[in-house]
Amino acid sequence: MNFIALKMLIGDRAKYLGIVMGLTFASLLMTQQAAIFVGLMSRTFGFLTDTSLPDIWVMDEKVQFVDDVKPLQDTQLFRVRGVEGVQWAVPLYKGLLQARLDNGSFQSCNVFGLDDATLIGGPPIMVKGALADLRRSDGVIVDEVNANDKLAKVLPDGRRVPLQIGDALELNDHRAVVVGICRVTRSFQSQPSVYTTYSRATIFAPRERKLLSFILVKAKPGESLAALCGRIRKATGLTAYTREQFVQLTLDYFMKRTGIPINIATSVLLGFVIGTAIAGQTFYNFTLDNLRYFGTLKAMGAANSRLLLMIVLQALVVGAIGYGLGVGAASLFGAVTQNSEVAFRLPWQILALTAGAVLLICAGSALASIWKVIRLEPAIVFRS
């Protein structure tokens, strides 16, 4: 009977392909848009995940997310170092500065100033050069992607030459020499990341009374991070978050204060509706066209339960094929665009949710068809 069910399914080639293509498009759209959403959200806190050594981030209490910098007085660093339970605390500068390229154009860059003594907060992976090279005169490290793109040198014929160690650029009218190339998580705005020392960053930055962006803290072994955050708040009047809390704070801001979630959710819902409309309607019409065959089987003594299992098998087969093709196409899209501006991240949870959505579409289509078959009278076979 299972063989007969599959032969009925594949025998109507047009409807079979229509169902599969509808489920494929639905799976592709839901998986792709959800993966882009996760990719965008992961970029909002990419700098936090790249900076994994500190346990606690100390900042102004009005900070809403990682790019919302509220500068502190340098004296706050010494107050944090004096809190019980702090193993070390180092300064970090984070600012948006203009870089002037060889061809005279300008590019906004995320500039990070690391503690001169320890260089804590530096990039996680060095592609060329070493982090210690930042101590060289006017030294900066730029990220690999933008060294090949936005910061690349443009020749008179229009060709772009990647930025190399030894090349120079201007940051806020100050000379900076590239001493290393690093690999980091792209920022939400996809702006170039430039690392230098804290003292040099404060020279590059416009003169302000306050230039300290964050204080990075390492707790002593065995120290409760929650208790230490509380002591830092009480002693300094500043806000202290663990890295996980700061990540969550950033995520909450973008989820609640931007239109990204509702825009992506609309696309995912559109994929679900299209899948339901195309695949569901086509599968239901397929069942109507084959009612005479179900009636024949019923007249020959086939039980309703057997006919229902045939319909469920047909729905599962087209669902599995459509899901596989859709997810495969979305994964291929992610592989092709992994080095582009497209934010794409495909965790297993998205695959599971897409599978659940496709299963729901197939279940709805099968239920509508099952109801029609249950009410079917075998005598329909003998009507003209």
Residue pairs with C-beta under 8 A, 6 or more apart in sequence:
1 297
1 302
1 306
1 309
1 310
2 309
2 310
2 313
4 297
4 310
5 310
5 311
5 313
5 314
6 313
6 314
6 317
8 290
8 293
8 310
8 314
9 16
9 286
9 314
9 317
9 318
10 16
12 286
12 289
12 290
15 282
15 283
15 285
15 286
15 289
16 286
16 318
18 278
18 279
18 282
19 278
19 279
19 282
19 283
19 286
19 318
19 322
20 318
20 321
20 322
20 325
21 278
21 322
22 274
22 275
22 277
22 278
22 279
22 282
22 322
23 275
23 279
23 318
23 319
23 321
23 322
23 323
23 326
23 358
23 361
23 362
24 321
24 322
24 325
24 326
24 329
25 271
25 274
25 275
25 278
25 326
26 271
26 272
26 274
26 275
26 276
26 278
26 279
26 322
26 326
26 357
26 358
26 361
27 271
27 275
27 322
27 323
27 325
27 326
27 327
27 330
27 354
27 358
28 271
28 325
28 326
28 327
28 329
28 330
29 267
29 268
29 270
29 271
29 274
29 326
30 268
30 271
30 272
30 275
30 326
30 353
30 354
30 357
31 326
31 327
31 330
31 346
31 350
31 351
31 354
32 330
32 333
32 334
32 344
33 264
33 267
33 268
33 271
34 264
34 268
34 350
34 353
34 354
35 330
35 334
35 344
35 345
35 346
35 350
36 264
36 342
36 343
36 344
37 260
37 261
37 264
38 345
38 346
38 347
38 350
39 342
39 343
39 344
39 345
40 188
40 260
40 264
40 343
41 251
41 254
41 255
41 260
42 49
42 185
42 343
42 345
43 185
43 186
43 187
43 188
43 190
43 343
44 65
44 66
44 188
44 250
44 251
44 254
45 66
45 246
45 247
45 250
45 251
46 184
46 185
46 186
46 187
46 188
47 66
47 94
47 110
47 112
47 184
47 185
47 187
47 193
48 57
48 66
48 243
48 246
48 247
48 250
49 185
49 243
49 247
50 123
50 124
50 184
50 185
51 121
51 216
51 243
52 124
52 243
53 120
53 121
53 216
53 218
54 90
54 120
54 121
54 216
54 217
54 218
54 243
55 217
55 218
55 219
55 225
55 228
55 242
55 243
56 216
56 217
56 218
56 219
56 225
56 228
56 229
56 232
56 240
56 241
56 242
56 243
57 214
57 215
57 216
57 217
57 240
57 241
57 242
57 243
57 246
58 76
58 80
58 89
58 214
58 215
58 216
58 217
58 232
58 236
58 238
58 239
58 240
59 70
59 72
59 213
59 214
59 215
59 238
59 239
59 240
59 241
60 70
60 71
60 72
60 238
60 239
61 237
61 238
61 239
62 70
63 69
63 70
63 239
64 249
64 253
64 257
65 249
65 250
65 253
65 254
66 246
66 250
67 94
67 188
68 253
69 94
69 95
69 213
69 214
71 208
71 210
71 211
71 212
71 213
72 210
72 212
72 213
72 215
72 238
73 209
73 210
73 212
74 91
74 210
74 211
74 212
76 212
76 215
76 236
76 238
77 89
77 90
77 91
77 212
77 215
79 235
79 236
80 86
80 89
80 215
80 217
80 232
80 235
80 236
80 238
81 88
81 89
82 235
83 228
83 231
83 232
83 235
83 236
84 231
85 219
85 220
85 223
85 227
85 228
85 231
86 217
86 218
86 219
86 220
86 228
86 232
87 218
87 219
87 220
87 221
88 118
88 217
88 218
89 215
89 216
89 217
89 218
90 114
90 115
90 117
90 118
90 120
90 121
90 215
90 216
91 113
91 115
91 198
91 212
91 214
91 215
91 216
92 112
92 113
92 114
92 115
92 121
92 198
92 212
92 213
92 214
92 215
92 216
93 111
93 112
93 113
93 198
93 201
93 202
93 205
93 211
93 212
93 213
94 110
94 111
94 112
94 113
94 213
94 214
95 110
95 111
95 113
95 201
95 205
95 213
96 108
96 109
96 110
96 111
96 191
97 108
97 109
97 111
97 171
97 172
97 194
97 204
97 205
98 106
98 107
98 108
98 109
98 171
98 172
99 106
99 107
99 108
99 109
99 151
99 169
99 170
99 171
99 176
99 192
99 194
100 106
100 169
100 170
100 171
100 173
101 107
101 151
101 153
101 154
101 169
102 153
102 154
102 169
103 153
103 154
105 154
107 150
107 151
107 191
107 192
108 191
109 151
109 171
109 191
109 192
109 193
109 194
110 187
110 191
110 192
110 193
110 194
111 171
111 194
111 195
111 196
111 201
111 204
111 205
112 121
112 193
112 194
112 195
112 196
112 201
113 196
113 197
113 198
113 199
113 200
113 201
113 202
114 120
114 121
114 122
114 134
114 195
114 196
114 197
114 198
115 121
115 197
115 198
115 216
116 135
116 197
116 198
116 199
119 131
119 132
119 134
119 197
120 216
121 216
122 131
122 134
122 141
122 182
122 195
123 131
123 141
123 143
123 182
123 183
123 184
123 193
123 195
124 182
124 183
124 184
125 182
125 183
125 184
126 141
126 180
126 181
126 182
126 183
127 144
127 180
127 181
127 182
127 183
128 165
128 180
128 181
129 141
129 165
129 179
129 180
129 181
130 180
131 141
131 180
133 139
133 141
133 179
133 180
134 140
134 141
134 179
134 180
134 195
134 196
134 197
135 197
136 177
136 179
137 177
138 168
138 174
138 175
138 176
138 177
138 200
139 176
139 177
139 178
139 179
139 180
139 196
139 197
139 200
140 171
140 176
140 177
140 178
140 179
140 194
140 195
140 196
140 200
141 178
141 179
141 180
141 181
141 182
141 194
141 195
141 196
142 151
142 163
142 178
142 180
142 181
142 182
142 192
142 193
142 194
142 195
143 181
143 182
143 183
143 184
143 192
143 193
143 194
144 181
144 182
144 183
145 186
145 339
146 191
146 192
146 193
147 162
147 163
147 164
147 178
147 181
147 192
148 160
148 162
148 163
149 160
150 191
150 192
151 163
151 169
151 192
152 160
152 161
152 162
152 163
153 160
153 161
153 162
153 163
153 167
154 160
154 161
155 161
163 169
163 178
163 181
164 178
165 178
165 179
165 180
165 181
166 177
166 178
167 177
167 178
168 175
168 176
168 177
168 178
169 176
169 178
170 176
171 194
171 204
172 204
172 205
172 206
174 203
174 204
176 194
176 196
176 204
182 193
182 195
184 193
186 343
187 193
188 254
190 341
196 204
201 211
202 211
205 211
215 238
217 228
217 232
217 240
219 225
219 228
225 242
226 242
228 240
229 240
229 241
229 242
230 240
232 238
232 240
233 239
233 240
241 249
254 260
255 261
272 357
272 361
275 357
275 358
275 361
276 361
276 364
279 318
279 322
279 361
279 362
279 365
280 361
280 364
280 365
280 368
283 314
283 315
283 318
283 362
283 365
283 366
283 369
284 365
284 368
284 369
284 372
286 369
287 294
287 311
287 368
287 369
287 372
287 373
288 372
291 372
291 373
291 376
291 380
292 380
292 381
294 307
294 310
294 373
294 376
295 376
295 377
295 378
295 379
295 380
295 381
296 381
297 306
297 307
298 304
298 307
298 376
298 378
299 378
299 379
299 381
299 382
304 373
304 374
307 373
308 370
308 373
308 374
311 366
311 369
311 370
311 373
312 366
312 370
314 366
315 362
315 363
315 365
315 366
315 369
316 362
318 362
319 358
319 359
319 361
319 362
322 358
323 354
323 355
323 358
326 354
326 358
327 351
327 354
330 346
331 346
333 344
334 344
334 346
337 344
338 344
